[in-house]
């Protein structure tokens, strides 16, 4: 088999000549579809490694009823369990998000210079390596476990800005809403993690949970290494037809924008960027109310067993992936038909992801419904949250396609603070897990935050590309000559013309 080199915009594209089975199959699978799968599976694996400890801690820590220790954080290994206080377990769960929030900007900047393949791939590798080390670190001291969770949080924080940045080079605007549904692979990750952890723990113990998720993460990194490429021009197996389609539908300014300096000052002054960060803060608050508080509410208020709890806690997130694909497809279809402006499309789907779930939270907390109606409303609320990926989250690429990574980093730094504030506030409001009145306070506050933060996006949200998105244009020869200082001539005149 031979290879031909095709010059494309200064980049060398290597294409295989031949008619073997592999090349025939690869020609039939668009490179954009492969990228979709890598994005989907990447976030799935990332969230498995992030959330496995939420369920594993139940098996790692001795029940307070069987513990004779005081409330102090004294570590006593009892078989394969530890005597950690509720304060320690809360720190273990929350420590992931301390560095997760801080690494958002780092991820945006790093991607501008090193590309998505390096940043996303190495961050996943670091997270998987930490997962494999968690059983050993836990046996040493809970401080070692917290240290690993801090590293995992920092590494995972790099993934979102990295994946957003690659979208603008690969995905034409008319397909972006649909591609954004690949980010909902995290819903599948959450939905699979709880029942999978329950099965593994019941058969092989909690240590096997981390060995399993860590191994899956490492295998995914191998796949990413061989299949992921930062731009279509550097992809060795992309067909000429697909490459031409992408180049015809991607603006030249976007192609020239890679590696440009990030205008952080302009981003910080941008009301559209702030509107995305603030409104998605409300969405994340709702989401983590269900992720963190959901299993506790189902256990103490709805009285489900641990097996039922694991299944019902995960099922809404499995369903939410399907809903995200549907929402994003509908958004792209409306955009194609040009029934309404893209800005209004983003606002409608953002309202669906926040206003309606906010109202449904009030229903869950205050209507004193039977178990089945509560579960139906619960599933509906979690499902509607995913409409944001056809709304505010897609606006990040709309307003700054050249700077999607840095803008996402800015927005994530704002809205991911809700990921640790939401469970902390819930812990303050709920002193007795069996008190419905205290849970009503949680759902009531969640509704207020979810609905009120949407107002910012309704006012300042837009799909218009911002002026600071573009690289500063180089001056023409004529403009450059005008910028030169006057030149003195031997006769004392100025200028460049002589009347000899």
Backbone torsions as a table, in degrees:
resi	resn	phi	psi	omega
1	UNK	NA	136.5	178.2
2	UNK	-109.6	167.5	178.1
3	UNK	-129.3	142.1	175.6
4	UNK	-109.9	147.6	179.3
5	UNK	-107.9	124.6	-178.3
6	UNK	-114.0	124.8	177.9
7	UNK	-77.8	128.4	-178.0
8	UNK	-142.5	98.9	177.6
9	UNK	60.8	35.2	179.4
10	UNK	88.0	-15.6	-179.0
11	UNK	-95.5	143.3	176.9
12	UNK	-92.2	122.4	-179.8
13	UNK	-108.5	120.5	-178.4
14	UNK	-95.6	124.9	179.4
15	UNK	-126.2	138.2	-179.0
16	UNK	-84.6	135.0	173.0
17	UNK	-99.1	138.8	-179.2
18	UNK	144.7	167.5	-176.3
19	UNK	-126.0	34.3	179.3
20	UNK	-72.0	170.6	-174.6
21	UNK	-62.3	-41.0	-177.3
22	UNK	-61.8	-44.5	-178.7
23	UNK	-67.3	-34.5	178.2
24	UNK	-65.4	-41.2	179.8
25	UNK	-68.3	-44.2	-178.0
26	UNK	-64.6	-32.5	177.7
27	UNK	-66.5	-27.4	-179.1
28	UNK	-84.6	-14.9	-179.9
29	UNK	-106.0	110.4	-179.8
30	UNK	-58.6	142.1	178.8
31	UNK	-62.5	-29.5	178.5
32	UNK	-66.9	-33.8	177.8
33	UNK	-68.9	-38.0	176.5
34	UNK	-63.1	-42.4	178.5
35	UNK	-63.2	-38.7	176.6
36	UNK	-58.7	-46.2	-179.3
37	UNK	-64.4	-40.6	179.0
38	UNK	-63.9	-41.3	177.9
39	UNK	-65.2	-47.8	-179.5
40	UNK	-60.2	-50.4	-177.5
41	UNK	-70.7	-32.0	179.2
42	UNK	-63.4	-45.9	178.4
43	UNK	-71.2	-31.9	175.5
44	UNK	-59.6	-50.9	-178.8
45	UNK	-66.1	-40.4	-179.7
46	UNK	-58.6	-43.2	-177.7
47	UNK	-79.1	-22.6	171.3
48	UNK	-64.7	-44.7	-179.4
49	UNK	-71.8	-23.6	179.0
50	UNK	-78.9	-40.8	-170.2
51	UNK	-100.9	-5.5	-177.9
52	UNK	-59.5	-34.0	-176.9
53	UNK	-71.5	-24.0	178.6
54	UNK	-58.0	-39.6	-179.3
55	UNK	-90.3	-36.2	-176.8
56	UNK	-65.3	-30.2	-179.6
57	UNK	-59.5	-28.1	178.2
58	UNK	-59.7	-37.9	-179.6
59	UNK	-89.3	-17.6	-177.9
60	UNK	-82.1	-29.2	-171.9
61	UNK	-108.9	135.7	177.3
62	UNK	-66.1	142.6	176.6
63	UNK	-63.7	138.9	178.7
64	UNK	-56.9	-28.6	-178.3
65	UNK	-67.1	-29.7	-178.5
66	UNK	-98.6	7.1	-178.0
67	UNK	-105.8	135.0	177.3
68	UNK	-100.8	8.5	-177.3
69	UNK	-82.0	164.3	175.6
70	UNK	-79.5	-174.3	-179.3
71	UNK	-78.1	-2.9	177.7
72	UNK	-69.7	155.2	-176.0
73	UNK	-84.7	67.3	178.7
74	UNK	-95.2	124.9	-175.6
75	UNK	-90.3	118.1	179.4
76	UNK	-131.5	116.1	-179.4
77	UNK	-79.6	123.3	-179.8
78	UNK	-120.4	94.0	-173.9
79	UNK	70.3	-113.3	178.6
80	UNK	-113.8	24.3	179.9
81	UNK	-124.3	161.5	-177.8
82	UNK	-124.0	150.1	179.2
83	UNK	-97.3	76.9	179.6
84	UNK	-103.2	138.7	179.2
85	UNK	-72.4	166.7	177.9
86	UNK	-63.0	-30.0	177.5
87	UNK	-65.0	-41.3	179.2
88	UNK	-66.4	-44.8	-179.5
89	UNK	-63.8	-34.9	177.0
90	UNK	-65.1	-40.0	178.0
91	UNK	-66.0	-40.3	178.8
92	UNK	-60.7	-43.7	-179.5
93	UNK	-69.3	-40.6	-175.4
94	UNK	-82.1	-21.5	-175.0
95	UNK	-61.1	-30.2	179.2
96	UNK	-54.9	-40.2	-171.1
97	UNK	-85.7	-10.7	178.1
98	UNK	-62.6	-53.3	-180.0
99	UNK	-82.8	-20.9	178.0
100	UNK	-59.7	-44.2	179.4
101	UNK	-67.6	-40.6	-176.2
102	UNK	-68.8	-27.8	-173.8
103	UNK	-86.7	-1.4	-177.9
104	UNK	-61.3	-50.2	-179.4
105	UNK	-64.3	-38.8	177.6
106	UNK	-58.7	-42.8	179.6
107	UNK	-63.5	-40.8	179.7
108	UNK	-64.4	-43.7	180.0
109	UNK	-69.6	-44.5	-178.5
110	UNK	-60.3	-38.9	-179.0
111	UNK	-66.6	-34.0	178.3
112	UNK	-59.7	-31.6	-173.7
113	UNK	-105.1	-32.3	-174.5
114	UNK	-109.7	-10.9	177.6
115	UNK	85.9	158.9	-177.2
116	UNK	-66.1	-38.1	-176.4
117	UNK	-57.8	-46.0	-179.3
118	UNK	-71.1	-48.3	-174.0
119	UNK	-67.0	-50.3	-178.8
120	UNK	-65.5	-43.9	-176.8
121	UNK	-64.3	-47.7	-178.7
122	UNK	-69.9	-31.9	177.7
123	UNK	-66.1	-40.1	177.1
124	UNK	-66.1	-38.8	178.7
125	UNK	-61.9	-44.3	-179.9
126	UNK	-63.9	-41.0	179.6
127	UNK	-64.2	-42.5	179.5
128	UNK	-65.6	-40.6	179.0
129	UNK	-61.8	-39.7	178.1
130	UNK	-66.5	-38.1	178.2
131	UNK	-60.1	-42.0	179.6
132	UNK	-66.0	-25.9	-178.1
133	UNK	-89.9	-12.7	-174.7
134	UNK	-59.2	-44.5	179.7
135	UNK	-57.6	-42.3	179.6
136	UNK	-67.8	-44.2	-179.3
137	UNK	-63.1	-36.8	-179.6
138	UNK	-63.1	-35.0	-179.9
139	UNK	-72.8	-23.9	179.2
140	UNK	-76.9	-57.0	-178.3
141	UNK	-174.3	148.0	179.7
142	UNK	-63.0	-22.2	176.2
143	UNK	-64.0	-37.0	177.4
144	UNK	-66.6	-37.6	176.4
145	UNK	-63.9	-43.5	178.8
146	UNK	-61.7	-39.8	178.8
147	UNK	-60.6	-42.3	178.1
148	UNK	-65.5	-38.3	178.3
149	UNK	-66.7	-33.7	175.9
150	UNK	-63.8	-43.5	178.4
151	UNK	-64.1	-44.0	178.1
152	UNK	-59.8	-42.3	179.9
153	UNK	-63.4	-43.7	179.2
154	UNK	-62.9	-45.5	-178.7
155	UNK	-65.0	-43.2	-178.8
156	UNK	-66.4	-29.3	178.5
157	UNK	-65.8	-19.0	179.4
158	UNK	-79.2	-20.7	-169.5
159	UNK	-69.2	-43.0	-175.7
160	UNK	-64.6	-50.9	177.1
161	UNK	-59.4	-35.7	-179.0
162	UNK	-64.4	-45.8	-177.7
163	UNK	-71.2	-35.8	176.9
164	UNK	-61.1	-38.0	-175.7
165	UNK	-65.3	-32.7	-176.3
166	UNK	-77.2	-21.0	-177.0
167	UNK	-59.0	-42.4	-172.7
168	UNK	-68.1	-23.6	-179.8
169	UNK	-88.5	-21.9	-173.8
170	UNK	-108.5	-32.8	-167.6
171	UNK	-112.7	117.3	176.2
172	UNK	-61.4	153.9	-176.4
173	UNK	-53.6	-35.8	-175.4
174	UNK	-69.9	-15.4	-178.8
175	UNK	-108.0	-2.1	-169.0
176	UNK	-67.7	-38.4	179.8
177	UNK	-60.9	-41.9	179.1
178	UNK	-65.7	-40.6	179.5
179	UNK	-64.6	-33.1	-178.9
180	UNK	-60.8	-22.2	178.6
181	UNK	-66.3	-19.4	178.1
182	UNK	-64.6	-26.9	178.7
183	UNK	-66.0	-19.8	179.2
184	UNK	-76.2	5.5	169.9
185	UNK	-55.2	-25.0	178.5
186	UNK	-64.6	-29.9	177.3
187	UNK	-64.6	-42.0	176.5
188	UNK	-64.0	-39.6	178.5
189	UNK	-59.5	-45.1	178.5
190	UNK	-66.3	-44.4	-177.2
191	UNK	-63.6	-33.0	-179.9
192	UNK	-83.5	-29.2	-172.0
193	UNK	-62.1	-47.7	-174.7
194	UNK	-63.2	-52.1	178.1
195	UNK	-66.9	-33.9	178.4
196	UNK	-65.1	-43.3	178.3
197	UNK	-62.8	-41.6	178.4
198	UNK	-59.4	-42.3	179.8
199	UNK	-66.8	-45.7	-177.9
200	UNK	-64.4	-44.9	-178.6
201	UNK	-62.0	-40.8	-178.0
202	UNK	-67.5	-23.5	-177.8
203	UNK	-103.9	-38.1	-172.4
204	UNK	-128.7	-2.3	179.1
205	UNK	94.6	167.3	-172.9
206	UNK	-69.8	-27.6	-178.9
207	UNK	-62.7	-34.3	-179.1
208	UNK	-65.4	-23.5	178.1
209	UNK	-59.7	-48.6	-176.0
210	UNK	-73.9	-33.4	175.0
211	UNK	-64.7	-36.6	-179.0
212	UNK	-69.9	-52.4	-178.0
213	UNK	-66.1	-37.2	178.2
214	UNK	-64.8	-40.7	178.4
215	UNK	-66.0	-42.9	177.0
216	UNK	-59.0	-41.4	178.9
217	UNK	-62.3	-42.1	179.3
218	UNK	-65.1	-42.4	178.2
219	UNK	-63.7	-37.4	177.7
220	UNK	-63.8	-38.5	179.9
221	UNK	-60.7	-37.3	177.6
222	UNK	-63.0	-45.5	178.5
223	UNK	-61.7	-43.4	179.3
224	UNK	-60.9	-41.1	-177.3
225	UNK	-59.9	-40.3	-175.3
226	UNK	-87.1	-21.6	-172.4
227	UNK	-111.4	-17.4	-174.7
228	UNK	-94.1	138.4	177.3
229	UNK	-142.2	141.9	-172.5
230	UNK	-67.6	-35.0	-178.3
231	UNK	-135.8	156.8	176.5
232	UNK	-61.2	-32.8	-177.0
233	UNK	-65.9	-24.3	-179.3
234	UNK	-98.8	2.3	-179.3
235	UNK	-79.4	125.4	-175.3
236	UNK	-77.7	-15.3	-173.5
237	UNK	-118.7	4.8	-179.1
238	UNK	-70.3	142.1	179.4
239	UNK	-78.2	155.5	179.7
240	UNK	-63.9	-32.3	179.6
241	UNK	-66.2	-45.5	-179.9
242	UNK	-67.9	-40.1	179.2
243	UNK	-61.6	-42.5	179.1
244	UNK	-64.9	-40.5	178.7
245	UNK	-60.9	-44.3	-179.6
246	UNK	-65.1	-44.8	-177.1
247	UNK	-66.0	-33.5	179.6
248	UNK	-72.5	-21.6	-175.1
249	UNK	-110.6	4.8	175.4
250	UNK	-111.1	127.1	-178.1
251	UNK	-60.8	146.0	179.5
252	UNK	-64.0	-31.2	179.6
253	UNK	-64.0	-32.4	179.1
254	UNK	-70.7	-39.5	179.2
255	UNK	-63.3	-33.0	-177.8
256	UNK	-85.3	-7.0	-171.2
257	UNK	-84.4	-12.1	-176.0
258	UNK	-66.6	133.3	179.0
259	UNK	85.0	-0.1	179.2
260	UNK	-67.2	153.2	177.6
261	UNK	-64.7	139.0	-178.4
262	UNK	-81.0	121.3	179.7
263	UNK	-82.5	71.6	-174.1
264	UNK	-57.3	-36.9	-179.3
265	UNK	-61.5	-43.3	179.3
266	UNK	-67.0	-37.7	178.8
267	UNK	-64.8	-42.8	-179.5
268	UNK	-65.4	-26.5	180.0
269	UNK	-92.1	-1.9	-174.2
270	UNK	-83.7	115.9	177.3
271	UNK	-65.8	-39.0	174.9
272	UNK	-59.0	-39.1	178.4
273	UNK	-67.3	-42.5	177.0
274	UNK	-63.0	-37.8	-178.4
275	UNK	-63.9	-36.3	177.4
276	UNK	-67.5	-46.1	-179.0
277	UNK	-62.4	-42.8	-177.0
278	UNK	-72.2	-44.2	-177.2
279	UNK	-68.0	-36.6	179.1
280	UNK	-75.4	-17.4	170.2
281	UNK	-57.2	-43.6	178.3
282	UNK	-64.6	-38.9	179.4
283	UNK	-65.7	-43.6	179.5
284	UNK	-63.9	-36.3	178.7
285	UNK	-60.5	-45.8	177.7
286	UNK	-62.6	-45.4	-176.1
287	UNK	-58.9	-45.3	-177.0
288	UNK	-78.4	-17.6	169.6
289	UNK	-63.2	-40.1	178.8
290	UNK	-77.9	-39.0	-177.0
291	UNK	-68.4	-49.2	-175.6
292	UNK	-86.4	-46.5	-176.2
293	UNK	-84.6	-21.1	-176.0
294	UNK	-55.9	-53.6	179.7
295	UNK	-59.1	-35.7	179.9
296	UNK	-68.7	-43.5	179.8
297	UNK	-62.6	-42.6	-179.6
298	UNK	-66.7	-30.8	-178.7
299	UNK	-75.5	-49.6	-170.9
300	UNK	-91.7	-30.1	-178.0
301	UNK	-98.0	-47.5	-178.6
302	UNK	-87.9	-9.9	172.2
303	UNK	63.3	41.2	176.5
304	UNK	-86.3	150.9	174.5
305	UNK	-72.3	170.4	-177.4
306	UNK	-63.4	-37.8	178.9
307	UNK	-67.9	-45.5	178.0
308	UNK	-64.1	-38.6	-179.9
309	UNK	-60.9	-47.5	-179.4
310	UNK	-60.6	-43.3	-179.0
311	UNK	-68.1	-47.0	-177.0
312	UNK	-72.5	-27.7	176.1
313	UNK	-70.6	-32.8	-178.2
314	UNK	-87.7	-29.8	-174.4
315	UNK	-57.6	-44.6	-179.7
316	UNK	-58.1	-32.8	-178.5
317	UNK	-76.4	-29.6	172.9
318	UNK	-65.9	-42.5	178.8
319	UNK	-66.9	-31.6	-174.8
320	UNK	-68.5	-25.5	175.8
321	UNK	-64.5	-45.3	178.8
322	UNK	-59.9	-42.2	-179.2
323	UNK	-65.5	-36.1	180.0
324	UNK	-64.9	-39.6	177.2
325	UNK	-62.0	-43.1	-179.9
326	UNK	-65.3	-46.5	-179.6
327	UNK	-60.6	-44.6	-177.8
328	UNK	-68.6	-36.0	176.8
329	UNK	-65.5	-42.9	179.1
330	UNK	-62.2	-42.1	179.9
331	UNK	-62.0	-43.8	178.2
332	UNK	-65.4	-37.5	-179.7
333	UNK	-65.1	-44.4	178.1
334	UNK	-62.8	-39.8	178.8
335	UNK	-64.5	-40.9	178.8
336	UNK	-63.0	-41.6	179.8
337	UNK	-76.7	-14.9	178.9
338	UNK	57.4	40.1	177.8
339	UNK	-70.9	-40.1	176.1
340	UNK	-138.6	167.9	-178.0
341	UNK	-69.2	158.1	179.6
342	UNK	-63.7	-36.0	177.9
343	UNK	-59.9	-44.1	179.0
344	UNK	-68.3	-32.7	175.3
345	UNK	-60.8	-46.7	-179.6
346	UNK	-62.0	-40.0	-177.8
347	UNK	-70.3	-39.2	-179.9
348	UNK	-63.2	-47.0	-177.8
349	UNK	-71.8	-29.4	174.6
350	UNK	-67.1	-40.8	177.1
351	UNK	-62.2	-39.7	177.9
352	UNK	-62.6	-33.5	-175.5
353	UNK	-83.4	-12.8	-176.1
354	UNK	-128.3	-48.1	-176.0
355	UNK	-66.7	-49.2	-178.2
356	UNK	-66.0	-48.0	175.8
357	UNK	-59.0	-33.2	177.1
358	UNK	-62.3	-43.9	177.7
359	UNK	-65.1	-39.3	-179.9
360	UNK	-65.9	-30.7	175.5
361	UNK	-62.2	-36.5	176.4
362	UNK	-64.2	-39.9	177.9
363	UNK	-61.3	-44.1	-178.8
364	UNK	-62.4	-41.5	-173.6
365	UNK	-82.3	-33.0	-166.1
366	UNK	-116.9	-10.2	-175.9
367	UNK	-89.7	-5.2	178.6
368	UNK	50.2	46.9	-177.5
369	UNK	-80.5	164.6	174.7
370	UNK	-69.7	171.1	-173.9
371	UNK	-60.0	-46.5	-176.3
372	UNK	-62.5	-50.5	177.2
373	UNK	-58.2	-37.8	178.3
374	UNK	-62.7	-43.4	179.7
375	UNK	-64.6	-39.2	178.3
376	UNK	-62.1	-46.8	179.0
377	UNK	-64.5	-40.5	178.4
378	UNK	-58.3	-50.2	179.7
379	UNK	-61.3	-41.8	-178.2
380	UNK	-64.6	-41.7	-179.3
381	UNK	-63.4	-47.5	-179.7
382	UNK	-64.1	-36.0	179.4
383	UNK	-66.1	-43.3	-177.4
384	UNK	-69.6	-25.4	179.5
385	UNK	-55.9	-32.6	-175.9
386	UNK	-70.5	-11.3	177.2
387	UNK	-62.3	-17.5	179.5
388	UNK	-60.4	-26.0	-177.9
389	UNK	-76.9	-7.2	167.2
390	UNK	-106.9	3.5	-177.7
391	UNK	-117.3	-116.7	-173.5
392	UNK	-59.9	-38.9	-178.0
393	UNK	-65.7	-33.3	176.3
394	UNK	-74.0	-24.0	179.7
395	UNK	-64.7	-22.9	178.2
396	UNK	-58.8	-44.8	178.6
397	UNK	-73.6	-31.4	179.9
398	UNK	-63.1	-49.3	-171.2
399	UNK	-81.3	-20.3	-177.5
400	UNK	-152.5	70.9	-178.3
401	UNK	-61.1	-31.8	178.1
402	UNK	-73.7	-22.9	-171.9
403	UNK	-125.3	32.4	-176.5
404	UNK	-59.3	-39.0	179.4
405	UNK	-63.2	-54.2	177.8
406	UNK	-61.6	-38.7	-180.0
407	UNK	-67.0	-41.4	175.8
408	UNK	-61.3	-40.6	178.9
409	UNK	-59.6	-42.8	178.5
410	UNK	-62.1	-47.8	-178.4
411	UNK	-67.3	-40.4	-179.4
412	UNK	-66.1	-35.1	177.7
413	UNK	-59.8	-34.5	178.0
414	UNK	-75.8	-56.5	-167.7
415	UNK	-79.5	-22.7	-179.9
416	UNK	-77.8	-8.4	171.3
417	UNK	-61.7	-25.4	177.4
418	UNK	-66.6	-22.4	-177.1
419	UNK	-66.6	-28.2	175.7
420	UNK	-108.4	-20.3	176.6
421	UNK	-72.9	-37.6	-178.0
422	UNK	-60.1	-52.0	178.2
423	UNK	-67.4	-30.9	178.7
424	UNK	-65.9	-46.9	179.3
425	UNK	-63.9	-40.7	177.5
426	UNK	-60.7	-38.3	178.0
427	UNK	-66.0	-32.1	177.1
428	UNK	-72.4	-40.0	-177.0
429	UNK	-75.7	-32.3	-176.2
430	UNK	-106.8	99.0	175.5
431	UNK	-88.8	-28.6	179.3
432	UNK	-121.8	109.9	-175.9
433	UNK	-61.9	-17.9	-178.9
434	UNK	-91.9	-0.4	-177.2
435	UNK	-88.5	111.7	178.2
436	UNK	-65.8	-34.8	179.2
437	UNK	-60.2	-41.5	-179.6
438	UNK	-70.0	-35.8	176.2
439	UNK	-68.4	-30.1	175.9
440	UNK	-62.5	-35.6	176.5
441	UNK	-63.2	-39.1	179.6
442	UNK	-64.1	-50.1	-178.1
443	UNK	-69.6	-33.5	177.4
444	UNK	-65.2	-46.7	178.1
445	UNK	-63.8	-40.1	178.1
446	UNK	-59.3	-42.1	179.6
447	UNK	-63.8	-44.2	-179.7
448	UNK	-61.9	-46.1	-178.9
449	UNK	-65.8	-43.1	-177.9
450	UNK	-62.0	-45.2	-176.1
451	UNK	-75.9	-42.7	-175.0
452	UNK	-68.5	-35.8	-178.9
453	UNK	-70.8	-20.8	177.8
454	UNK	-66.7	-28.6	-175.9
455	UNK	-55.3	-39.4	-179.3
456	UNK	-59.2	-42.2	-178.8
457	UNK	-73.0	-34.0	177.7
458	UNK	-61.4	-34.3	-178.3
459	UNK	-83.9	-48.0	-170.7
460	UNK	-110.5	-4.6	179.9
461	UNK	-66.1	142.7	-179.4
462	UNK	-155.5	163.3	173.1
463	UNK	-111.3	3.5	-178.3
464	UNK	-72.9	136.3	177.3
465	UNK	-67.6	130.8	-178.1
466	UNK	-81.0	150.6	-175.8
467	UNK	-60.3	-33.6	-177.2
468	UNK	-76.1	-1.3	178.0
469	UNK	-70.0	-28.5	-171.5
470	UNK	-90.2	147.9	172.6
471	UNK	-64.1	149.4	178.2
472	UNK	-66.3	127.8	-175.6
473	UNK	-68.2	141.8	176.4
474	UNK	-76.5	139.2	-179.2
475	UNK	-69.1	147.2	175.7
476	UNK	-70.7	170.4	179.7
477	UNK	-61.0	-39.4	-179.7
478	UNK	-66.6	-42.6	178.9
479	UNK	-66.0	-36.6	-179.6
480	UNK	-66.7	-38.7	-179.9
481	UNK	-65.7	-33.9	179.2
482	UNK	-70.7	-24.4	-178.7
483	UNK	-81.0	-14.4	-178.5
484	UNK	-72.4	145.6	176.5
485	UNK	-70.3	155.4	178.2
486	UNK	-59.1	145.5	-179.9
487	UNK	-107.2	126.1	179.8
488	UNK	-77.6	135.8	177.5
489	UNK	-99.8	164.9	-179.5
490	UNK	-59.2	-27.0	-178.4
491	UNK	-86.1	-2.1	177.3
492	UNK	94.8	-3.0	178.0
493	UNK	-84.5	167.5	177.9
494	UNK	-118.5	157.2	177.4
495	UNK	120.5	-169.1	-177.1
496	UNK	-119.8	-5.9	-177.7
497	UNK	-99.9	144.7	175.0
498	UNK	-125.6	139.2	179.5
499	UNK	-104.3	53.2	179.6
500	UNK	-70.9	NA	NA
